[in-house]
Amino acid sequence: MELGSAEPARAQAAGDDIATRVADAVEAVVDAVHDKAVRPVLLAARGVVYGIVAGTMALVVGVLLAIALLRLLDVYVFPGRIWASYALIGSLLCAAGAFAWHKRRPAQEER
């Protein structure tokens, strides 16, 4: 056995150890960047998209409910008098708006 044959084995082991440490360091940096920058952006984008979808669905459901209410009033409550259905719904909405206006709080004056 030669004395110099252990040197390449140690150099190979040291090279593997350095490569492992470098790979671990790169992975740690990528994970840190992902946790600090990419993940909050993904969560915000996901929230915006879900908000747009929920808002659109709420708008569609609201319009369909308004149409259904108007049709029900026109057919069953005021047959043939669509103006009465409009007047009832309009007065209810005006009353709700007046109530909300009455309950509002005035803005605090800055000093």
DRENLO-616627 format. One record per residue (C-alpha): residue in three letters; residue number from 1; x, y, z. Coordinates in steps of 0.25 Angstrom, whole numbers. Example, Ala and Ser with C-alpha at 12.3 -4.5 7.8 and 13.67 -1.06 7.14 Angstrom:
BEGIN
+------+-----+-------+-------+-------+
: type : seq :    xx :    yy :    zz :
+------+-----+-------+-------+-------+
:  ALA :   1 :    49 :   -18 :    31 :
:  SER :   2 :    55 :    -4 :    29 :
+------+-----+-------+-------+-------+
***
This chain:
BEGIN
+------+-----+-------+-------+-------+
: type : seq :    xx :    yy :    zz :
+------+-----+-------+-------+-------+
:  MET :   1 :     0 :     0 :     0 :
:  GLU :   2 :     5 :    14 :    -4 :
:  LEU :   3 :     5 :    25 :     6 :
:  GLY :   4 :     0 :    35 :    -5 :
:  SER :   5 :   -13 :    27 :    -8 :
:  ALA :   6 :   -20 :    32 :     4 :
:  GLU :   7 :   -19 :    47 :    -1 :
:  PRO :   8 :   -28 :    46 :   -13 :
:  ALA :   9 :   -39 :    39 :    -4 :
:  ARG :  10 :   -38 :    50 :     6 :
:  ALA :  11 :   -39 :    60 :    -5 :
:  GLN :  12 :   -51 :    54 :   -11 :
:  ALA :  13 :   -58 :    53 :     2 :
:  ALA :  14 :   -55 :    68 :     5 :
:  GLY :  15 :   -60 :    71 :    -9 :
:  ASP :  16 :   -73 :    64 :    -6 :
:  ASP :  17 :   -74 :    71 :     7 :
:  ILE :  18 :   -72 :    85 :     1 :
:  ALA :  19 :   -82 :    81 :   -10 :
:  THR :  20 :   -92 :    77 :     0 :
:  ARG :  21 :   -90 :    90 :     8 :
:  VAL :  22 :   -91 :    98 :    -4 :
:  ALA :  23 :  -104 :    91 :    -8 :
:  ASP :  24 :  -110 :    93 :     6 :
:  ALA :  25 :  -106 :   108 :     6 :
:  VAL :  26 :  -113 :   110 :    -8 :
:  GLU :  27 :  -125 :   103 :    -3 :
:  ALA :  28 :  -126 :   111 :    10 :
:  VAL :  29 :  -125 :   124 :     2 :
:  VAL :  30 :  -136 :   120 :    -8 :
:  ASP :  31 :  -145 :   115 :     3 :
:  ALA :  32 :  -143 :   129 :    10 :
:  VAL :  33 :  -146 :   137 :    -2 :
:  HIS :  34 :  -158 :   128 :    -5 :
:  ASP :  35 :  -163 :   130 :    10 :
:  LYS :  36 :  -160 :   145 :    10 :
:  ALA :  37 :  -164 :   150 :    -4 :
:  VAL :  38 :  -171 :   140 :   -13 :
:  ARG :  39 :  -181 :   134 :    -3 :
:  PRO :  40 :  -187 :   147 :     2 :
:  VAL :  41 :  -189 :   151 :   -13 :
:  LEU :  42 :  -195 :   138 :   -16 :
:  LEU :  43 :  -205 :   139 :    -4 :
:  ALA :  44 :  -208 :   154 :    -8 :
:  ALA :  45 :  -211 :   150 :   -23 :
:  ARG :  46 :  -219 :   138 :   -18 :
:  GLY :  47 :  -227 :   147 :    -9 :
:  VAL :  48 :  -230 :   157 :   -20 :
:  VAL :  49 :  -234 :   146 :   -30 :
:  TYR :  50 :  -244 :   140 :   -20 :
:  GLY :  51 :  -249 :   154 :   -16 :
:  ILE :  52 :  -252 :   157 :   -31 :
:  VAL :  53 :  -259 :   143 :   -33 :
:  ALA :  54 :  -267 :   145 :   -20 :
:  GLY :  55 :  -271 :   159 :   -24 :
:  THR :  56 :  -275 :   155 :   -38 :
:  MET :  57 :  -284 :   144 :   -32 :
:  ALA :  58 :  -290 :   153 :   -22 :
:  LEU :  59 :  -293 :   163 :   -33 :
:  VAL :  60 :  -300 :   152 :   -41 :
:  VAL :  61 :  -308 :   146 :   -30 :
:  GLY :  62 :  -312 :   160 :   -26 :
:  VAL :  63 :  -317 :   163 :   -40 :
:  LEU :  64 :  -324 :   150 :   -41 :
:  LEU :  65 :  -331 :   152 :   -27 :
:  ALA :  66 :  -336 :   166 :   -31 :
:  ILE :  67 :  -342 :   161 :   -44 :
:  ALA :  68 :  -348 :   149 :   -37 :
:  LEU :  69 :  -354 :   159 :   -26 :
:  LEU :  70 :  -359 :   168 :   -37 :
:  ARG :  71 :  -366 :   157 :   -45 :
:  LEU :  72 :  -372 :   151 :   -32 :
:  LEU :  73 :  -378 :   164 :   -28 :
:  ASP :  74 :  -383 :   167 :   -43 :
:  VAL :  75 :  -390 :   153 :   -44 :
:  TYR :  76 :  -395 :   150 :   -30 :
:  VAL :  77 :  -396 :   163 :   -22 :
:  PHE :  78 :  -399 :   174 :   -33 :
:  PRO :  79 :  -404 :   166 :   -45 :
:  GLY :  80 :  -403 :   175 :   -57 :
:  ARG :  81 :  -398 :   187 :   -50 :
:  ILE :  82 :  -383 :   187 :   -51 :
:  TRP :  83 :  -382 :   202 :   -47 :
:  ALA :  84 :  -387 :   197 :   -33 :
:  SER :  85 :  -376 :   187 :   -32 :
:  TYR :  86 :  -366 :   198 :   -36 :
:  ALA :  87 :  -372 :   207 :   -26 :
:  LEU :  88 :  -371 :   197 :   -14 :
:  ILE :  89 :  -357 :   193 :   -17 :
:  GLY :  90 :  -353 :   207 :   -19 :
:  SER :  91 :  -359 :   212 :    -6 :
:  LEU :  92 :  -353 :   200 :     2 :
:  LEU :  93 :  -339 :   204 :    -4 :
:  CYS :  94 :  -341 :   219 :    -1 :
:  ALA :  95 :  -345 :   215 :    14 :
:  ALA :  96 :  -333 :   206 :    15 :
:  GLY :  97 :  -324 :   218 :    10 :
:  ALA :  98 :  -330 :   228 :    19 :
:  PHE :  99 :  -328 :   219 :    31 :
:  ALA : 100 :  -313 :   217 :    27 :
:  TRP : 101 :  -312 :   232 :    25 :
:  HIS : 102 :  -318 :   234 :    39 :
:  LYS : 103 :  -308 :   224 :    46 :
:  ARG : 104 :  -296 :   229 :    40 :
:  ARG : 105 :  -286 :   236 :    49 :
:  PRO : 106 :  -280 :   250 :    45 :
:  ALA : 107 :  -265 :   250 :    42 :
:  GLN : 108 :  -257 :   255 :    53 :
:  GLU : 109 :  -251 :   268 :    51 :
:  GLU : 110 :  -235 :   269 :    51 :
:  ARG : 111 :  -229 :   279 :    61 :
+------+-----+-------+-------+-------+
***
